[in-house]
Each structure stands twice: as structure tokens, then as C-alpha cells.
Amino acid sequence: MNQLKNKGNLVSYSNNLAEARYSLLPIEQKLIFAMISLISPDDEEFKTYKIDVRQLADYMAIDRKSALRELDKATDRLMARVLRIPIDDGKRLLKLHWVSHCTLGDKVVEFSFHEKLKPYLLRLKGHFASFKYQIIVSFRGSYTIRIYHLLKTWEYKGFCEYALSEFREILDIDAEKYPEFKEFNRNVLAPAKREFEKQDKATGLYLSDISFDLQTIRTGRSITHLRFIIKKQAYQEAFSLLPQSDPNEVEVLAAVTEVESPALAALRLHGISDELAESFIAEQGDEAVLRCVNLFEEQVLAGKVKAQGAGLLLTLLKSGAGFKTPFELQLEQKKHTQEQQKQRQQQALDQAEKLAKRKAQWDKDYRAKVKQEIIAQLSTEQQAELLASIKRDNPIVASFIEDLNSHYCSASLLALAPHFEAGRAAYFAERMQAEGFIELETASEPLVLS
């Protein structure tokens, strides 16, 4: 029978699988990843993977008394879930189920994976990633696990960027669910970040080895792309797999995991020894090394070199191809300046639109206020005379005018107000200050294109 190790089995998978389209509940994701963690790097064929139900319950933080019932429901759902993997550069979509069979007994649950998943889980070379199974066990949200799975794929680069529409598709969130970005952020991204940054109360260490900062990119006024800056963080390893009935023998394994350089992880992924990788990083720095890795991977994707051969990558590193030329630095600075300018312009446009709406409401409020002040200053006789005069001047609507509060009386009342325009300007200034508006002059600032 397969065993889950105390320090947590590694879950390894191809990058294409991380970007597949699927939707699983947290318990289903944890069950699938538990099974994937049992695959040996040397396996050439899928096996029937078996796990003790009690051990699995402990790992997945399920009460042993209800474990069978929960696993029974989870496996029923899992057998029906469809996994959709883009192939041929996204031109086609491979649809399949995660598992070909599942057997659940009183003591053991066993799975066999769908044969079509072999390229994504067996004999992984080149573009693949791994994470410790124990980390996702602490996550409660299905989107948290899914986003963690995705970000670990790009951890070696330190960032990743997705079109918002593609990101929603990967998470299987249709356009009708959380249509506004504020809702999407509140219900999907923010909860994931909170779980990534949850800390152990005893040690203060994080329960996840990564987190992220989010940058949003706009096209016009709409947010269309998300850029995740992936951050490594020292985390708490803690697991107990001893029987629950024996609490005195529970061993808690705790350690501070050293934050590894993204450049070191990237070079190691391509078969370069740690000693050689560290010498390149010490000489050139993480950024320059990562640029060499990116150049190499672009050549691999273009089919010009093989992913297994690191000769070109070593050539790029030795030639210092990752260092930026003065011209590149100038272009980068120009692009940064333009992006900042566009952002300021967009902020000014957004504020101008909001201010215009507020001014329309303030105008309505001010007119109503002035009308009431004038009516209050008139005696009963003066009010009656004014009302009769307005009706005479407006015979067509006279029958609809009951008193001076009618909107048909507005123009006549406001004509009696001294310095109306000056008063309205002062009222607007007062409201702008009270509501924190600052009028920006940058809305009409031209873009610097050269």
C-alpha cells in the first residue's frame, strides 16, 4: 500500500496540466493531489494507487468518523468531473476524466488515473513543477488551491501574467459569476492571498511557501490582464500522521524552509548543477540569469533547440546575454514612463466621470435647497400671489401646479435668488472638499510616444 510521508509527498505535474480547465471542490482537489503525490519519478506506467482511509483522513483534516461518508461523496463527484486540457497550441481541447476507476472500502481507497494523463504526470522533463502536498491541506478555498497550483508553475520566474478572460476560464468561472472585477477580487483573489499569508500562531511562520502581489492592467477603462508577482516566504512544516487515539506520541515536525532563489530553481530545472548555477547568480545576479533562461525557453518553444539540452543555456549564461544594453534600459524606462502616464490619465478620466455624476446630484440638491429657503422667506400672502402669477404665465400646466413645491415653479423661485451662480459654485466647492475630490489637470496630458 502506498504511504503518504510525514514531511509531505511531492506533487509533480506538467505546466500544461496546471493551466487545464477544471473545477473541483477542495476535498476533491486534495484527494487528486494525494494520489498524484504517490507517483514515483521512475514510473513509466500508471499503477493502481492505494491509500489507507484513516491516513488519508488525517492528511485531509477530515474527522475519521465521517471520513468514509465524505470520501464516498467526493469520489462519486470526482468520477463525473471533466478535465479539459488545451493541446496543439490551444487549437484543440482534450476532454477526459481524472480517473478511470475508484474503489472505496472500509480501510482503503484506490485509484487508477486516465491513460491520457501520462504525458502530464509521468516521466516529466522540461516544463514541469512540484509542490509539497502538505501545504495545500491547510487551504480551505477551492480557488486558493487552484491558484496555488497555477502560481507554483511560474515560481521559478517570479511572476506570471494572464488575460482576465483566460484566468477565469482556467478557474472555470463563467462570465456571469462575479462579472464585476471588484466582486471577482473579493471572492476569488483576496481570499487566496489571505490563505497564502496565514501564519502559524506559535512560530509566526507562514503556512504556505509562496504568496503574491497583484498588478492589474487596463485596456481603456476595463481591467483586462492580471500580473502576479510571486513571492517566496519562510513557512512552517507541520504534520502528524500518527493515530488520533494516541495523542501522546504525536510528533510535530517543524522547520524553517529556506527561501530559494528563483534563478537557482530555474537553472536546476534545466539540469545545471547547484554549484555552477550559484556561480552564475553570484556573478550576474538573479535578473540577468532569469533573462537567459527566458531566452533559452523561447528557443525551445520555437522548436530551434531541445529542452533536454542545456548547451545553449550555458552559452547564453557565459556570454552574459542576460545583461541589458543601454538601449534596452532606455526603452524600458520609456515604457515605464508611458505606463505611469497612462495610469495617471486613466485615474483623471475616472475621477472626472465620477465628479460629473456628483455635480449633477449636487446641482439638484442645491436647487431644492434654494427653493425651500426662498419659500420660507415669503409670507403666506406673497406665496399665494406668486403661485397665482405662475399659473397665469403657464396656463397649459396650471391645473397640475398645487403649490410652490411643484417643479413647474422652480424657474420662478430661483429667479428670486440673489447671486445664484456664485452660491452654487461655493456649494460645489464645499461638497468637493467634504467628499475628497481633487480635480486633476492631467486628463488632457498628451502621451509621450517618442
C-alpha positions in Angstrom: 0.0 0.0 0.0 1.2 3.5 -0.8 2.1 5.7 2.1 2.0 9.5 2.5 5.2 10.6 4.1 5.4 12.6 7.3 7.1 15.6 5.6 4.7 15.6 2.7 4.9 13.9 -0.7 5.8 16.0 -3.7 3.1 16.6 -6.2 4.7 16.9 -9.6 2.9 17.8 -12.8 3.5 19.3 -16.3 2.8 23.0 -16.8 0.1 22.2 -19.3 -1.9 20.4 -16.6 -1.6 23.4 -14.3 -3.3 25.5 -17.0 -6.0 22.9 -17.8 -9.7 23.9 -17.3 -11.4 22.2 -14.4 -13.5 22.8 -11.3 -13.1 20.7 -8.2 -14.2 21.2 -4.6 -11.4 21.4 -2.0 -11.8 17.8 -0.9 -11.7 16.6 -4.5 -8.5 18.6 -5.3 -6.8 17.3 -2.1 -7.8 13.7 -3.0 -6.4 14.0 -6.6 -3.2 15.6 -5.4 -2.7 13.0 -2.7 -2.9 10.4 -5.4 -0.5 12.3 -7.8 2.0 12.6 -4.9 2.2 8.8 -4.8 3.6 8.6 -8.4 7.3 7.8 -8.4 9.6 9.8 -10.7 10.7 6.5 -12.2 7.2 5.2 -13.0 6.7 4.6 -16.7 3.2 3.4 -16.4 0.3 4.3 -14.1 -0.3 1.9 -11.2 -3.3 1.4 -9.0 -2.6 3.7 -6.2 -3.9 2.8 -2.7 -4.0 4.8 0.5 -5.2 3.9 4.0 -8.5 5.7 4.6 -7.5 6.7 8.2 -4.2 8.1 7.0 -5.9 10.0 4.2 -8.5 11.4 6.6 -5.7 12.7 8.9 -3.9 14.3 5.9 -7.0 15.9 4.6 -8.2 17.0 8.1 -11.4 15.0 7.9 -12.9 13.5 11.1 -12.2 9.8 10.9 -15.8 9.0 11.9 -17.2 10.7 8.8 -14.2 10.0 6.5 -15.8 7.1 4.6 -19.0 9.1 4.0 -17.1 12.2 2.9 -14.8 10.2 0.6 -17.7 8.3 -0.8 -19.4 11.5 -1.9 -16.2 13.0 -3.1 -15.2 10.0 -5.3 -18.7 9.9 -6.8 -18.3 13.6 -7.9 -14.8 13.1 -9.0 -15.7 10.2 -11.3 -18.0 12.6 -13.2 -15.7 15.7 -13.3 -14.4 16.6 -16.8 -10.8 17.8 -17.2 -10.2 20.0 -20.3 -6.6 20.4 -21.5 -5.7 22.7 -24.4 -3.4 20.9 -26.9 -1.8 21.9 -30.2 -1.1 25.5 -29.0 -4.7 25.8 -27.9 -6.2 24.8 -31.3 -7.8 21.7 -29.8 -9.2 20.7 -26.4 -8.6 17.3 -24.9 -11.5 16.3 -22.6 -11.2 13.4 -20.2 -11.9 12.3 -16.6 -9.2 12.4 -14.0 -9.5 8.7 -13.0 -10.5 5.5 -14.9 -11.7 3.8 -11.7 -12.0 4.2 -8.0 -12.6 1.5 -5.3 -13.6 2.6 -1.8 -13.5 0.1 1.1 -13.7 0.4 4.9 -9.9 0.7 5.1 -8.5 1.5 1.7 -9.3 3.9 -1.2 -7.7 3.1 -4.6 -7.5 4.9 -7.9 -6.1 4.5 -11.3 -5.5 7.6 -13.5 -6.8 8.0 -17.0 -4.2 6.8 -19.5 -4.3 10.1 -21.5 -2.8 11.8 -18.4 0.6 10.0 -18.8 2.3 12.9 -20.6 1.2 15.3 -17.8 2.2 13.1 -14.8 4.8 10.5 -15.8 8.5 10.9 -16.7 8.3 14.7 -16.5 11.1 16.6 -18.2 11.5 20.2 -19.1 8.4 22.2 -18.3 7.0 20.9 -15.0 6.7 22.0 -11.4 6.3 20.5 -7.9 4.9 21.4 -4.5 4.6 19.7 -1.2 1.2 18.1 -0.7 1.1 19.1 3.0 0.9 22.8 2.1 -2.5 22.6 0.2 -4.1 20.6 3.1 -4.3 23.8 5.1 -6.2 25.6 2.3 -10.0 25.8 2.6 -11.0 27.5 -0.6 -11.1 25.7 -3.9 -9.8 28.8 -5.7 -7.0 29.0 -3.2 -5.7 25.5 -4.1 -6.2 26.2 -7.8 -4.3 29.5 -7.8 -1.5 27.9 -5.7 -1.3 25.1 -8.2 -1.0 27.6 -11.0 1.5 30.0 -9.4 3.8 27.2 -8.4 4.2 26.6 -12.1 5.7 30.1 -12.6 7.5 30.3 -9.3 10.9 30.0 -10.9 10.3 33.1 -13.0 8.9 35.1 -10.1 5.9 36.3 -12.0 3.2 35.3 -14.5 0.6 37.2 -16.5 -2.8 36.2 -17.7 -5.6 37.8 -19.6 -8.5 38.1 -17.1 -10.7 36.1 -19.5 -8.2 33.3 -19.7 -7.7 33.2 -16.0 -11.4 33.0 -15.4 -11.5 30.1 -17.9 -8.7 28.2 -16.2 -10.6 28.5 -12.9 -13.8 27.5 -14.6 -15.6 30.8 -13.6 -18.0 31.8 -16.3 -18.7 35.5 -17.2 -22.0 35.6 -15.3 -20.3 34.8 -12.0 -18.6 37.8 -10.4 -19.0 39.9 -13.5 -17.5 43.0 -11.9 -13.8 42.8 -11.1 -14.4 44.1 -7.6 -16.6 41.0 -7.0 -14.0 38.7 -8.6 -11.2 40.1 -6.5 -13.3 40.0 -3.3 -14.4 36.4 -3.8 -11.5 34.8 -5.6 -8.2 36.6 -5.4 -8.3 38.2 -2.0 -9.3 35.0 -0.1 -6.5 33.1 -1.8 -3.9 35.8 -0.8 -5.2 35.7 2.8 -4.8 31.9 3.0 -1.3 32.1 1.5 -0.3 34.6 4.1 -1.9 32.9 7.1 0.7 32.4 9.9 1.2 29.7 12.5 0.3 31.3 15.8 3.1 29.6 17.7 6.0 30.4 15.4 4.8 33.3 13.3 5.8 31.4 10.2 3.6 31.2 7.1 1.6 28.0 6.3 2.3 28.5 2.6 5.7 28.7 0.9 4.5 31.4 -1.6 2.2 34.4 -1.8 1.7 37.0 -4.4 1.2 40.7 -5.1 -1.4 41.5 -7.8 -1.0 44.1 -10.6 -4.0 44.9 -12.8 -3.6 46.0 -16.4 -6.2 48.1 -18.1 -7.3 48.3 -21.7 -9.2 51.6 -21.9 -11.2 51.7 -18.6 -11.5 48.0 -18.1 -9.2 45.6 -16.3 -8.2 43.0 -18.9 -5.0 41.4 -17.6 -3.6 40.2 -14.3 0.0 40.1 -13.4 1.0 38.0 -10.3 4.3 38.9 -8.6 5.1 35.6 -6.9 6.9 35.9 -3.5 8.6 33.1 -1.7 8.2 33.1 2.1 9.6 31.1 5.0 6.9 28.6 6.1 6.0 26.2 8.8 6.2 22.5 8.1 3.9 20.7 10.5 2.2 17.3 10.2 1.0 14.5 12.4 0.1 11.2 10.8 0.0 9.1 14.0 -3.3 7.6 15.1 -5.6 10.1 16.7 -6.2 7.7 19.6 -2.5 8.1 20.6 -2.1 11.9 21.1 0.9 11.4 23.5 3.0 10.1 20.6 2.2 12.8 18.1 5.4 14.2 16.6 5.2 17.7 15.1 7.8 18.3 12.5 8.7 22.0 12.3 11.3 23.6 10.3 12.0 26.9 8.6 12.3 26.4 4.9 15.0 28.5 3.3 13.7 30.8 0.6 15.3 29.7 -2.6 16.5 31.9 -5.4 14.1 31.8 -8.4 17.1 31.8 -10.7 18.6 28.8 -8.9 15.4 26.9 -9.2 15.1 27.7 -12.9 18.7 26.6 -13.7 18.3 23.4 -11.6 15.1 22.7 -13.6 17.2 22.7 -16.8 19.8 20.3 -15.4 22.5 22.8 -14.3 24.3 21.9 -11.1 23.7 24.0 -8.0 27.5 24.8 -7.8 27.6 26.1 -11.4 24.2 27.9 -11.0 25.3 29.7 -7.8 28.5 30.9 -9.5 26.4 32.4 -12.4 24.0 34.0 -10.0 26.8 35.4 -7.8 28.5 36.9 -10.9 25.4 38.2 -12.8 22.5 38.4 -10.4 19.1 36.8 -10.4 17.5 39.1 -13.0 20.2 38.6 -15.7 20.2 34.8 -15.2 16.4 34.6 -15.5 16.6 36.6 -18.7 19.0 34.0 -20.1 16.5 31.3 -19.1 13.7 33.1 -20.8 15.7 33.5 -24.0 16.5 29.8 -23.9 12.9 28.8 -23.3 11.8 31.0 -26.2 14.1 29.0 -28.5 12.8 25.7 -27.1 9.2 26.8 -27.7 10.1 27.8 -31.3 11.5 24.3 -31.8 15.0 25.6 -32.5 16.6 23.6 -29.6 15.7 20.6 -27.5 14.5 21.2 -23.9 16.8 18.4 -22.7 20.0 20.1 -23.9 21.3 22.9 -21.8 24.2 23.7 -24.1 22.5 26.9 -25.5 21.5 28.0 -22.0 25.2 27.6 -20.8 26.3 29.6 -23.9 23.9 32.4 -23.1 25.0 32.5 -19.4 28.7 32.5 -20.3 28.2 35.3 -22.8 26.3 37.5 -20.3 23.3 37.6 -22.7 21.1 38.4 -19.7 22.6 41.9 -19.1 20.6 44.7 -20.6 22.2 47.1 -23.1 21.9 50.9 -22.5 19.4 51.0 -25.4 17.3 48.3 -23.7 17.4 50.2 -20.4 16.3 53.4 -22.2 13.4 51.6 -23.9 12.4 50.0 -20.6 12.4 53.4 -18.9 10.4 55.0 -21.7 7.8 52.2 -21.5 7.6 52.6 -17.7 7.1 56.3 -18.1 4.4 55.8 -20.6 2.6 53.3 -18.5 2.7 55.6 -15.5 1.4 58.5 -17.6 -1.5 56.3 -19.0 -2.3 55.3 -15.4 -2.5 58.9 -14.3 -4.6 59.8 -17.3 -7.0 56.9 -16.6 -7.3 58.0 -13.0 -8.1 61.5 -14.1 -10.7 60.3 -16.5 -12.3 58.0 -13.9 -12.4 60.9 -11.4 -13.8 63.3 -14.0 -16.6 60.9 -14.8 -17.4 60.4 -11.1 -17.2 64.1 -10.4 -19.6 64.9 -13.3 -22.2 62.5 -11.8 -21.8 64.0 -8.4 -22.1 67.6 -9.7 -25.4 66.6 -11.4 -26.7 65.5 -8.0 -25.2 68.5 -6.2 -27.0 70.8 -8.6 -30.3 69.1 -8.0 -29.7 69.3 -4.2 -28.6 73.0 -4.3 -31.7 74.0 -6.4 -34.0 72.2 -3.9 -32.2 73.9 -1.0 -32.5 77.4 -2.5 -36.2 76.9 -3.4 -37.0 75.9 0.2 -35.1 78.9 1.5 -37.0 81.3 -0.7 -40.4 79.8 0.1 -39.5 80.1 3.8 -38.8 83.8 3.4 -42.1 84.6 1.7 -45.2 85.4 3.7 -48.4 83.4 3.1 -49.8 86.3 1.0 -46.6 86.5 -1.1 -46.7 82.8 -1.7 -50.3 82.9 -2.8 -49.6 85.9 -5.2 -46.5 84.1 -6.6 -48.4 80.9 -7.1 -51.2 82.7 -8.9 -48.7 84.5 -11.1 -47.0 81.3 -12.1 -50.3 79.7 -13.0 -51.3 82.7 -15.2 -48.0 82.5 -17.0 -48.3 78.8 -17.5 -52.0 78.2 -18.4 -51.4 74.8 -20.0 -50.0 73.2 -16.8 -51.8 75.4 -14.3 -54.1 72.6 -13.2 -51.0 70.4 -12.3 -49.5 73.1 -10.0 -50.7 72.5 -6.5 -48.2 74.6 -4.6 -44.8 76.3 -4.9 -43.0 72.9 -4.4 -44.1 71.9 -7.9 -41.2 71.6 -10.3 -43.1 74.0 -12.6 -42.3 76.7 -10.0 -38.6 76.1 -10.0 -37.5 78.7 -12.5 -39.7 81.5 -11.0 -38.4 80.7 -7.4 -34.7 80.5 -8.5 -35.1 83.8 -10.3 -35.7 85.4 -6.9 -32.4 84.0 -5.5 -29.6 86.6 -5.3 -26.2 85.5 -6.6 -27.5 82.0 -7.6 -24.5 81.0 -9.7 -21.9 82.2 -7.1 -23.8 80.4 -4.4 -23.9 77.2 -6.4 -20.1 77.4 -7.1 -19.5 77.8 -3.4 -21.8 74.9 -2.6 -19.9 72.7 -5.2 -16.6 73.6 -3.6 -17.9 72.7 -0.2 -19.1 69.3 -1.4 -15.9 68.6 -3.3 -13.9 69.2 -0.2 -16.3 67.2 2.0 -16.2 64.2 -0.4 -12.5 64.3 -1.0 -12.5 65.2 -4.7 -9.3 66.6 -6.2 -9.6 67.9 -9.8 -6.7 66.6 -11.9 -5.3 68.6 -14.8 -3.5 65.5 -16.2 -6.6 64.2 -18.0 -5.7 66.1 -21.1 -1.9 65.4 -20.8 -0.7 64.1 -24.2 1.1 60.7 -24.4 4.8 60.7 -24.9 5.4 58.3 -27.8 8.9 59.1 -28.7 
